[in-house]
Amino acid sequence: MHTVVCVKQVPNPELAAGQFRLDEQAQKVAPVTGGQLVMSPFDEQAVEAALRIRDTHPGAKITVMSLGPESTRNVLKHGLAMGADEGVLLADTAFVDADSYTTALTLAAAIKKIGNVDLVLTGRQAADWDAGVVGFGIGELLGLPVISFAQEVQIEDGVARVERVLDDGTEIVEAALPAVVTVSNELGTPRTPNLRETMRAARKPVAVWSASDLGLAAETVGAAGARCVRERMFIPMKQNRCELIAGSSPEEQAAGLAQRLCEAKLI
Protein backbone atom coordinates (compact mmCIF):
# COMPACT_ATOMS: atom_id res chain seq x y z
CA MET A 1 0.00 0.00 0.00
CA HIS A 2 1.56 3.29 -1.12
CA THR A 3 -0.06 6.64 -0.35
CA VAL A 4 1.07 9.98 -1.76
CA VAL A 5 -0.02 13.07 0.17
CA CYS A 6 0.18 16.38 -1.72
CA VAL A 7 0.92 19.30 0.61
CA LYS A 8 1.34 23.03 0.11
CA GLN A 9 3.37 25.71 1.87
CA VAL A 10 1.24 28.74 2.83
CA PRO A 11 1.57 31.83 5.03
CA ASN A 12 0.57 30.97 8.58
CA PRO A 13 -3.27 31.29 8.69
CA GLU A 14 -2.96 32.48 12.30
CA LEU A 15 -1.31 35.73 11.16
CA ALA A 16 -3.50 38.79 11.59
CA ALA A 17 -5.15 39.87 8.35
CA GLY A 18 -3.79 43.38 8.86
CA GLN A 19 -0.24 42.09 8.34
CA PHE A 20 -0.88 41.17 4.70
CA ARG A 21 -0.23 43.69 1.95
CA LEU A 22 -1.43 43.51 -1.64
CA ASP A 23 0.68 44.55 -4.61
CA GLU A 24 -2.11 45.45 -7.04
CA GLN A 25 0.30 46.19 -9.86
CA ALA A 26 2.02 42.81 -9.65
CA GLN A 27 -1.28 41.14 -8.68
CA LYS A 28 0.42 39.36 -5.80
CA VAL A 29 0.23 39.25 -2.03
CA ALA A 30 3.44 40.79 -0.70
CA PRO A 31 5.42 38.51 1.65
CA VAL A 32 4.84 39.28 5.31
CA THR A 33 8.06 40.44 6.96
CA GLY A 34 9.03 37.80 9.47
CA GLY A 35 5.89 35.83 8.62
CA GLN A 36 6.09 32.08 9.11
CA LEU A 37 5.38 29.68 6.23
CA VAL A 38 3.63 26.46 7.27
CA MET A 39 1.90 23.44 5.81
CA SER A 40 -1.69 24.21 4.82
CA PRO A 41 -3.84 22.91 7.73
CA PHE A 42 -6.12 20.89 5.41
CA ASP A 43 -3.03 19.19 3.96
CA GLU A 44 -1.81 18.46 7.49
CA GLN A 45 -5.07 16.62 8.07
CA ALA A 46 -4.49 14.69 4.81
CA VAL A 47 -1.13 13.53 6.23
CA GLU A 48 -2.97 12.50 9.40
CA ALA A 49 -5.46 10.49 7.30
CA ALA A 50 -2.55 8.65 5.66
CA LEU A 51 -1.00 7.91 9.05
CA ARG A 52 -4.30 6.53 10.38
CA ILE A 53 -4.52 4.23 7.37
CA ARG A 54 -1.00 3.01 8.09
CA ASP A 55 -1.97 2.42 11.73
CA THR A 56 -4.42 -0.23 10.46
CA HIS A 57 -2.19 -1.41 7.60
CA PRO A 58 1.33 -1.77 9.03
CA GLY A 59 4.01 -1.61 6.37
CA ALA A 60 2.10 0.89 4.21
CA LYS A 61 4.35 3.55 2.68
CA ILE A 62 3.64 7.29 2.80
CA THR A 63 5.23 9.87 0.50
CA VAL A 64 4.68 13.59 1.06
CA MET A 65 4.98 15.71 -2.07
CA SER A 66 5.03 19.47 -2.61
CA LEU A 67 5.57 21.93 -5.42
CA GLY A 68 7.46 25.08 -4.52
CA PRO A 69 10.83 26.74 -3.90
CA GLU A 70 13.63 25.31 -1.79
CA SER A 71 12.00 26.71 1.37
CA THR A 72 9.16 24.24 0.83
CA ARG A 73 11.54 21.55 2.10
CA ASN A 74 10.58 22.67 5.63
CA VAL A 75 6.96 21.71 4.97
CA LEU A 76 8.06 18.28 3.74
CA LYS A 77 10.20 17.89 6.85
CA HIS A 78 7.11 18.57 8.96
CA GLY A 79 5.24 15.79 7.13
CA LEU A 80 8.20 13.47 7.66
CA ALA A 81 8.32 14.39 11.35
CA MET A 82 4.62 13.49 11.61
CA GLY A 83 5.56 10.01 10.37
CA ALA A 84 5.71 9.97 6.55
CA ASP A 85 8.47 7.82 5.04
CA GLU A 86 9.87 10.00 2.26
CA GLY A 87 9.44 13.34 0.54
CA VAL A 88 9.40 14.66 -3.01
CA LEU A 89 10.07 18.34 -3.71
CA LEU A 90 9.10 19.65 -7.15
CA ALA A 91 11.36 22.66 -7.55
CA ASP A 92 12.11 24.48 -10.79
CA THR A 93 11.99 28.11 -11.90
CA ALA A 94 9.59 26.90 -14.59
CA PHE A 95 7.06 26.04 -11.86
CA VAL A 96 6.81 29.62 -10.54
CA ASP A 97 3.34 31.23 -10.47
CA ALA A 98 1.54 27.99 -11.34
CA ASP A 99 -2.24 28.10 -11.30
CA SER A 100 -4.49 25.23 -10.20
CA TYR A 101 -4.21 23.52 -13.59
CA THR A 102 -0.42 23.59 -13.92
CA THR A 103 -0.06 22.63 -10.26
CA ALA A 104 -2.28 19.58 -10.81
CA LEU A 105 -0.42 18.79 -14.05
CA THR A 106 2.97 18.83 -12.31
CA LEU A 107 1.80 16.81 -9.30
CA ALA A 108 0.13 14.24 -11.58
CA ALA A 109 3.34 13.86 -13.59
CA ALA A 110 5.33 13.29 -10.38
CA ILE A 111 2.82 10.69 -9.15
CA LYS A 112 3.14 8.91 -12.50
CA LYS A 113 6.92 8.96 -12.13
CA ILE A 114 6.69 7.33 -8.71
CA GLY A 115 4.44 4.59 -10.11
CA ASN A 116 2.32 1.98 -8.31
CA VAL A 117 0.57 4.57 -6.12
CA ASP A 118 -2.59 3.18 -4.51
CA LEU A 119 -4.00 6.34 -2.95
CA VAL A 120 -3.52 10.08 -3.42
CA LEU A 121 -4.60 12.36 -0.57
CA THR A 122 -4.88 16.15 -0.63
CA GLY A 123 -6.48 18.75 1.60
CA ARG A 124 -9.99 19.81 0.65
CA GLN A 125 -8.51 23.18 -0.37
CA ALA A 126 -5.41 25.26 0.27
CA ALA A 127 -5.59 27.71 3.17
CA ASP A 128 -4.34 30.63 1.06
CA TRP A 129 -6.41 30.72 -2.17
CA ASP A 130 -9.20 28.33 -1.09
CA ALA A 131 -9.79 27.17 -4.68
CA GLY A 132 -10.20 23.49 -3.80
CA VAL A 133 -9.71 22.12 -7.32
CA VAL A 134 -6.15 20.70 -7.47
CA GLY A 135 -7.21 17.32 -6.07
CA PHE A 136 -9.88 17.01 -8.74
CA GLY A 137 -7.38 18.04 -11.41
CA ILE A 138 -4.98 15.30 -10.32
CA GLY A 139 -7.77 12.74 -10.53
CA GLU A 140 -8.83 13.94 -13.97
CA LEU A 141 -5.27 13.91 -15.35
CA LEU A 142 -4.53 10.46 -13.92
CA GLY A 143 -7.94 9.05 -14.84
CA LEU A 144 -8.75 8.18 -11.22
CA PRO A 145 -11.98 8.46 -9.22
CA VAL A 146 -12.09 11.37 -6.75
CA ILE A 147 -13.94 11.49 -3.44
CA SER A 148 -14.07 14.89 -1.74
CA PHE A 149 -14.59 16.31 1.77
CA ALA A 150 -13.55 13.15 3.61
CA GLN A 151 -13.84 13.05 7.38
CA GLU A 152 -12.78 9.40 7.55
CA VAL A 153 -10.88 7.18 5.12
CA GLN A 154 -10.67 3.40 5.44
CA ILE A 155 -8.99 0.96 3.07
CA GLU A 156 -10.16 -2.63 2.82
CA ASP A 157 -9.59 -5.23 0.09
CA GLY A 158 -8.45 -2.70 -2.49
CA VAL A 159 -11.39 -0.36 -1.88
CA ALA A 160 -11.41 3.13 -0.32
CA ARG A 161 -14.41 3.56 1.96
CA VAL A 162 -14.88 7.25 2.69
CA GLU A 163 -17.26 9.06 4.99
CA ARG A 164 -17.68 12.46 3.36
CA VAL A 165 -19.18 15.63 4.76
CA LEU A 166 -22.42 17.08 3.37
CA ASP A 167 -24.22 20.32 4.23
CA ASP A 168 -26.79 18.40 6.28
CA GLY A 169 -24.94 15.28 7.38
CA THR A 170 -22.56 12.67 5.97
CA GLU A 171 -22.58 9.91 3.39
CA ILE A 172 -20.48 6.80 2.74
CA VAL A 173 -18.84 6.51 -0.68
CA GLU A 174 -16.65 3.69 -1.96
CA ALA A 175 -14.15 3.64 -4.84
CA ALA A 176 -11.78 0.98 -6.09
CA LEU A 177 -8.09 1.82 -5.72
CA PRO A 178 -6.17 3.64 -7.04
CA ALA A 179 -8.17 6.74 -6.15
CA VAL A 180 -7.86 10.37 -5.04
CA VAL A 181 -9.42 11.61 -1.79
CA THR A 182 -9.56 15.22 -0.56
CA VAL A 183 -9.60 15.46 3.24
CA SER A 184 -11.70 17.91 5.24
CA ASN A 185 -11.09 19.48 8.65
CA GLU A 186 -13.78 17.24 10.16
CA LEU A 187 -11.17 14.45 10.17
CA GLY A 188 -9.95 15.89 13.46
CA THR A 189 -6.76 17.24 14.99
CA PRO A 190 -3.57 15.93 13.35
CA ARG A 191 -0.90 14.40 15.56
CA THR A 192 1.98 16.56 16.78
CA PRO A 193 5.47 15.34 15.81
CA ASN A 194 7.39 13.99 18.79
CA LEU A 195 11.10 14.50 19.38
CA ARG A 196 12.05 11.05 18.12
CA GLU A 197 10.21 11.44 14.80
CA THR A 198 11.55 14.97 14.38
CA MET A 199 15.11 13.68 14.70
CA ARG A 200 14.40 10.79 12.34
CA ALA A 201 12.90 13.20 9.77
CA ALA A 202 16.33 14.72 9.19
CA ARG A 203 17.55 11.35 7.88
CA LYS A 204 14.55 10.51 5.70
CA PRO A 205 15.09 10.89 1.93
CA VAL A 206 13.75 13.90 0.01
CA ALA A 207 14.00 13.68 -3.79
CA VAL A 208 14.09 16.93 -5.78
CA TRP A 209 12.63 16.81 -9.31
CA SER A 210 12.57 19.47 -12.00
CA ALA A 211 10.32 19.84 -15.04
CA SER A 212 12.78 17.89 -17.19
CA ASP A 213 12.86 15.07 -14.61
CA LEU A 214 9.10 14.78 -15.06
CA GLY A 215 9.24 14.98 -18.84
CA LEU A 216 7.36 18.29 -18.85
CA ALA A 217 8.23 21.13 -21.22
CA ALA A 218 8.81 24.50 -19.54
CA GLU A 219 6.05 26.13 -21.61
CA THR A 220 3.44 23.72 -20.21
CA VAL A 221 4.01 24.38 -16.50
CA GLY A 222 4.03 27.30 -14.10
CA ALA A 223 2.85 30.67 -15.37
CA ALA A 224 3.62 29.74 -19.00
CA GLY A 225 1.06 26.92 -19.04
CA ALA A 226 -1.50 28.53 -16.71
CA ARG A 227 -5.12 28.57 -17.89
CA CYS A 228 -6.40 31.01 -15.28
CA VAL A 229 -6.15 34.63 -16.39
CA ARG A 230 -6.16 37.03 -13.45
CA GLU A 231 -7.66 40.32 -14.56
CA ARG A 232 -7.30 42.24 -11.33
CA MET A 233 -6.47 41.72 -7.67
CA PHE A 234 -7.55 44.36 -5.21
CA ILE A 235 -8.90 44.98 -1.74
CA PRO A 236 -12.57 46.03 -2.00
CA MET A 237 -13.27 49.49 -0.66
CA LYS A 238 -15.89 49.57 2.07
CA GLN A 239 -18.01 52.69 2.35
CA ASN A 240 -20.31 52.84 5.35
CA ARG A 241 -22.78 55.65 5.85
CA CYS A 242 -24.91 56.14 8.91
CA GLU A 243 -28.16 58.13 8.76
CA LEU A 244 -29.99 59.09 11.93
CA ILE A 245 -33.79 59.22 11.73
CA ALA A 246 -35.08 62.23 13.61
CA GLY A 247 -38.30 62.20 15.60
CA SER A 248 -39.75 63.38 18.89
CA SER A 249 -41.06 59.90 19.77
CA PRO A 250 -40.30 56.27 18.90
CA GLU A 251 -43.46 56.17 16.79
CA GLU A 252 -42.37 59.21 14.77
CA GLN A 253 -38.88 57.74 14.30
CA ALA A 254 -40.38 54.41 13.18
CA ALA A 255 -42.56 56.17 10.63
CA GLY A 256 -39.55 58.12 9.34
CA LEU A 257 -37.54 54.90 9.06
CA ALA A 258 -40.33 53.17 7.16
CA GLN A 259 -40.52 56.14 4.76
CA ARG A 260 -36.76 56.04 4.11
CA LEU A 261 -36.87 52.29 3.48
CA CYS A 262 -39.70 52.80 1.01
CA GLU A 263 -37.76 55.55 -0.80
CA ALA A 264 -34.76 53.18 -1.04
CA LYS A 265 -37.15 50.48 -2.36
CA LEU A 266 -36.10 48.11 0.41
CA ILE A 267 -39.70 47.53 1.50
N, C-alpha and C positions, 0 to 999 in steps of 0.2 A: 504494500500500500504506500503510494507516494503522493503527498499533498504539496502543492505549491500555493503559498499565500502571497498575494500581491499587496505591497504596503507603500504608503506615500509619506514623504516628509512635508510637514506643514508648519506654519507659525503656531506657536502654542495657543490653543483656543482660549486659555485662561487669561491671556493678555487683555487689558482693557481696550475697548474699541477706540478710545481716544488716542491710543498710541500709534494707530495705523494712519499712514498718509498715502494719498492717491496722486500719482503722476498722470494727470489727464492727457498730457501730450504724448507720453510714451504708452499710455493705456496699460499701466502696471501699478501694482501696489508696491510702494517703496519699502525696502527692508526696514524693519524696526531696529533701531540702534540698541544693541545689547539684547535683542529679543531671542528667545530660545526656539530652536526648531525641534519638533518632536514627531513621533509617529502619529498619523491621524487616528483618533480614538476608535473609530469604527474598524479600522484595519487592525488595531490592537486586539479588538474583540474577535476578529477573524483568526488571528494567531491563536487566541485562547480556544476557539472552536477546534482548530487543528490539534492542539494539545489534548483536548478532551477526547477527541477521536483516538489519539494515540494511547491515552490512558486505558481504553477498552480494546485496543489492538496493538499490543506491545510489538515493537520491531518496525512499526510504521515510520516512514521517513518524512521529514518536513523541511521544505526549502522556502526561505523567505526571499522575495524578489522585489526590487525597486528600481525605478527609472529616475535618474537625477544626477546632480554633480557629485564630486568626491565626498562632500560633506554628508551625503545621504548614507554613507557607510555607517554613521552613528545610529541611524534608524535600524539598519540591518543588525547591528550589534545588539540593539535592544531586543529585537526578535530572537536572536541567538541566545541572549541571556535569559529570555523567558523559557527557552527550551528547544527552539528549532535546531536542526542539525547542520544546515549549511545556508549560505547566502549567495545571491546573484545580484550584482550591481550593473545596471545598464547605463553606462556613462560614455557620452560622446558629444562633442559640440554640435553635431547634427541633430541631436535630440532636443536642443534648447527650444523653449516656447512651444512644446507639443500641445495640441488640443486633445480632446477626449478620443478622437478617432486615431490620431497617430500614436497616442499613448497605448491604446488597445492593440494597435497593429504591432508595435514594438514588443509589448509584453507577450502577445500571442506567438510571435516569432521566437522569442526566448523559450517559451514553454515547449514549442515544437522542437527546439534544439535540445532541450533536456531529454525529451522522449519518455514514453511509458509513464505519463502522469495520470493518476487515477482521479484526482479531485483538485479543482482550482477554487480557492477561497479569496474573496475580496470583502472590503467593508461595503456597506450599503451605499455609501457615498463618501467623498472626501470632505474633511472638515473645513476646507478653505473655499472651494467653489461650489460644493453641494450639488454637482451635476448628477451624479449617481448613474452614469451610463457606461463607464469603462468595463465593468463586469459583463454587461450585456454584449458589448463590442467584442470582448475576448471570446465569449461563447459563439457569437455569430461567425467570427473569423476562423475559429477552430471547428465549427460545425458541431458544437456540443449543446445539450440542453442546459438551460439556466433557471435556477430557482432563486427568487429574491426574498429579502427581508426575513432571513432565518433567525429564529430565536433558539433553535436546537437543531443539531445535525447529528444523525446516527448513520453508521455504515454497517450493512449486514448483507452478506452473500452477493456482493457486487452491486448493491443498490443503495443509493442515498435516500434516507427517509428524513424529511425536513419538516419541522413545524414552523410555519411562516406566519408573520404578523399581518392581520387585516385591520381595517378601521374599526370593526366592531367585534373582534375576536381573533381566533387563529384557525388555521387549516393545516392538514397533513398532506404533503405532496411527495411523491416518490419519483426518482429518475434513475435509470441504469447508468452506471459509471462507464466511461469518464463523464464528468459533469462539472458545471460551474455553479457555485452558491455564493450569494452576497449576504453578509452577516449583519444583523441589526443590533442596536444597543440593548434590546431586550434579552440578549444572550446572558447578560450579567457582567459583573466586574471581572476583568482579566486578572490573572495572577501576577504578583509582583516578583521580579527576579530576585533570587536569593544570592548571597555572596558567592557560594560555590559555583552556581551557573554563570554568574557574571565573570568569574575568573576563567571558567571553561570557555566562555564565548570568545575570548581573545585568541584562543587556539583553533577555533572552528574555521573551516575554509570559506572564503568569500571570493567567488569568481567575478572578474570584471570583463564585460563584453561590450564591444562597440557595434556600430551599424554593420560594418563589414563582417564581423564575426557572426552576425545573424543573417547575412546574405541580403541585407536591405540597402538599397541605393539611398544616398544622402537626400535626394530630391523627393523621396517618398515619406520621410520621417520629420519629426520636429515641426518647426514653423513652415518649412518648405512644402510639406505634404498635408498641412492642416486644412480641414474642410469648413471649420468655423471661422466666419469673418466677423471680427469685432468692430462694429461701427463707432461705438463711443463708450467710454467708461467714465462715470462721473458720480459725485455724491449729490443726490437730490436735494434741492433747496426747500426747506420747510418754512412756510409763511403762515404764522398764526395771528389771527386778529380777534380781539375780544370786544364785544359790543354790549354795553350795559343797557337794559331796558328800564326806562324811568317809569315811575308810577307812585302815587301816594298810598297805595294799598296793594296787598298781594293780588287781589282780583284785577286791579288796573294793570299791574305788571304782567299778569298772565294773559290778559287780553292783548297787550302790546306785543308780547312774545308770539302769540298765535298769529297776529297780523304780520309780523316780520317773517314768520315761517311760511305764511301763505304767499307773501311777496317773493320769497326765494323759491317758491314752488316745491317746498319740502313737505307740505301737507295740503 
